[in-house]
């Protein structure tokens, strides 16, 4: 067992035993997975500070930034919107998801999700942004979700589901159109949403 693995296991144990001192020290470890475990250990103990989490969102490690983005879904005081434009698409996807999990996203965060639903280079991020807008249910997100219904198949699948909290002729038309989609999962999602409405 490598020294890094030993340190990581010690940090994981610290998260279950309430040894926050060990976890705090591990935030500065040279191994990225030890730092990830430190974040999760402190979160488990209810002792993850906003400062530590905010610092982790700027970590050089993709793994640490992705873990930080995930934890931001519960730590609403820590800014995470910037990570929607992270160079790593999986960090960006997680950041979009985290914004959708927050109870009261700001106007700036909603505007960012609206824009990236149609403009982000990575389909997986556009998909996550559309899903986040559906989770939030703010009417300002509807035009972007409707546009995403014409994107790549994976994005369309999520966009159709994101229409669930919305009503109106445009929504109905989009769902009816999705019933004829080339992708069977898009068709199934549209059918599932239309069934309770009819």
C-alpha positions in Angstrom: 0.0 0.0 0.0 1.4 3.3 -1.0 2.0 6.2 1.5 -0.7 8.2 -0.3 -3.2 5.4 0.0 -2.4 5.1 3.7 -3.0 8.8 4.2 -6.2 8.7 2.3 -7.5 5.8 4.4 -6.6 7.7 7.5 -8.6 10.7 6.3 -11.6 8.5 5.4 -11.5 7.0 8.9 -11.3 10.6 10.3 -14.5 11.4 8.6 -16.3 8.6 10.4 -14.7 9.2 13.8 -15.0 13.0 13.9 -11.3 13.6 13.7 -11.5 16.9 12.0 -7.9 17.9 12.8 -6.6 15.1 10.6 -9.0 16.0 7.8 -8.1 19.7 7.9 -4.4 18.9 7.6 -5.1 16.7 4.7 -6.6 19.6 2.7 -3.1 20.5 1.9 -1.8 17.1 1.0 0.3 16.6 -2.2 -2.0 13.8 -3.4 -5.2 14.9 -5.1 -7.3 11.9 -3.8 -6.2 12.6 -0.3 -7.5 16.2 -0.7 -10.8 14.9 -2.1 -11.2 12.6 0.9 -10.4 15.5 3.2 -13.2 17.5 1.7 -15.7 14.6 2.0 -14.5 13.8 5.6 -15.1 17.4 6.7 -18.4 17.5 5.0 -19.4 14.3 6.7 -18.5 15.8 10.1 -20.4 19.0 9.3 -17.1 20.9 9.6 -16.4 21.8 5.9 -15.9 25.6 5.9 -16.9 27.8 3.1 -13.3 29.0 2.8 -11.9 25.5 2.4 -14.6 24.6 -0.2 -14.1 27.8 -2.1 -10.4 27.2 -2.2 -11.0 23.7 -3.5 -13.0 25.0 -6.4 -9.8 26.6 -7.6 -7.6 23.5 -7.0 -5.2 22.4 -9.8 -6.7 18.9 -9.7 -9.7 18.0 -11.8 -10.7 15.5 -9.2 -10.7 18.0 -6.4 -12.6 20.6 -8.4 -15.2 18.0 -9.3 -15.7 17.0 -5.7 -15.9 20.6 -4.7 -18.5 21.3 -7.3 -20.6 18.4 -6.0 -20.4 19.6 -2.4 -21.4 23.1 -3.5 -24.9 21.7 -4.1 -25.3 21.6 -0.3 -23.1 24.6 0.6 -25.1 27.4 -0.9 -22.8 30.1 0.3 -19.9 29.0 -1.9 -19.8 30.3 -5.5 -19.8 27.5 -8.0 -21.0 29.2 -11.2 -17.5 29.8 -12.6 -16.9 26.1 -12.7 -19.6 25.7 -15.4 -16.9 27.1 -17.7 -14.2 24.8 -16.2 -11.7 23.3 -18.8 -12.8 19.9 -17.7 -16.2 19.0 -19.0 -17.0 16.7 -16.1 -16.3 19.5 -13.6 -18.5 21.8 -15.6 -21.2 19.2 -15.7 -21.1 18.8 -11.9 -21.2 22.6 -11.4 -24.3 22.9 -13.5 -25.9 20.1 -11.5 -25.0 21.8 -8.3 -26.7 25.0 -9.4 -29.8 23.1 -10.2 -29.8 21.6 -6.7 -29.7 25.0 -4.9 -33.0 26.2 -3.5 -32.7 29.8 -4.7 -30.2 30.4 -7.5 -29.3 34.0 -8.2 -30.3 35.9 -11.3 -26.7 35.7 -12.5 -26.6 31.9 -12.0 -29.9 31.4 -13.9 -28.6 33.7 -16.7 -25.4 31.6 -16.9 -27.3 28.3 -17.2 -29.7 29.8 -19.8 -26.7 30.9 -21.9 -24.7 27.7 -21.5 -27.6 25.5 -22.3 -27.3 26.6 -25.9 -23.7 27.9 -26.2 -21.4 25.5 -24.3 -19.1 23.5 -26.6 -19.6 20.3 -24.7 -23.0 18.5 -25.1 -22.7 16.9 -21.6 -22.6 20.4 -20.1 -25.5 21.7 -22.3 -27.4 18.7 -21.1 -26.6 19.4 -17.4 -27.5 23.0 -17.8 -30.9 22.2 -19.4 -31.5 19.7 -16.5 -30.6 22.3 -13.9 -33.0 24.8 -15.5 -35.8 22.2 -15.4 -35.0 21.5 -11.7 -35.1 25.2 -10.9 -38.3 25.8 -12.9 -37.8 29.5 -13.5 -39.7 30.7 -16.5 -36.6 32.5 -17.8 -35.1 29.0 -18.5 -37.9 27.8 -20.7 -36.7 29.3 -24.1 -33.2 27.6 -23.6 -34.8 24.3 -22.7 -37.0 24.5 -25.8 -34.0 25.2 -27.9 -32.2 22.2 -26.3 -35.0 20.0 -27.5 -33.4 20.3 -31.0 -29.8 19.5 -29.8 -28.0 16.2 -29.9 -29.9 13.1 -28.6 -28.5 13.1 -25.1 -29.3 16.8 -24.7 -32.8 16.3 -26.2 -33.5 13.5 -23.7 -32.7 15.7 -20.8 -34.3 18.8 -22.2 -37.6 17.0 -22.7 -37.6 15.9 -19.1 -36.7 19.5 -18.1 -40.0 20.7 -19.5 -41.9 18.9 -16.7 -42.4 22.0 -14.5 -43.6 24.1 -17.3 -47.0 24.5 -19.1 -48.3 26.3 -22.1 -48.7 25.9 -25.9 -44.9 26.0 -26.6 -44.3 23.2 -24.1 -47.1 21.1 -25.4 -45.9 21.6 -29.0 -42.4 20.6 -28.0 -43.6 17.5 -26.3 -45.8 16.5 -29.2 -42.8 17.0 -31.6 -40.6 14.9 -29.3 -43.1 12.0 -29.8 -41.8 11.8 -33.4 -38.1 12.1 -32.5 -35.6 9.8 -34.1 -34.3 8.8 -30.6 -36.5 6.3 -28.8 -35.6 7.6 -25.3 -36.6 11.1 -26.4 -39.9 9.7 -27.5 -40.4 7.8 -24.3 -39.6 10.8 -22.1 -42.2 12.9 -24.1 -44.8 10.1 -23.7 -44.2 9.8 -20.0 -44.7 13.6 -19.6 -47.7 13.8 -21.8 -49.5 10.9 -20.2 -50.4 12.7 -16.9 -51.5 15.8 -19.0 -54.0 14.0 -21.2 
